[in-house]
């Protein structure tokens, strides 16, 4: 296991957190989602993330700290195929 601190700003994390509860959270706090996939035993779901604000922030898909490390580990042909949240 590796822990990398400072990859994302605290402000960005707070905006993502708020957006998550506005859009993806289950129950009364979130809007109803028509697309979700069961990844547990009915208690965990994967929500494909719509590539829109704030989930379209460049540091999420091209972090100057994280992606050089991932490219070194996985190779130069690293491609983000999908983006989702498990809740």
Buried (B, 14 or more C-beta within 10 A) or exposed (E): EEEEEEBBEEEBEEBBEEBBBEBBBBEEEBEEEEEBEEEEEEEEBBBBBEEEEBBEBEBBEEBEEBBEEEEEEEEEEEEEEEEBBEB
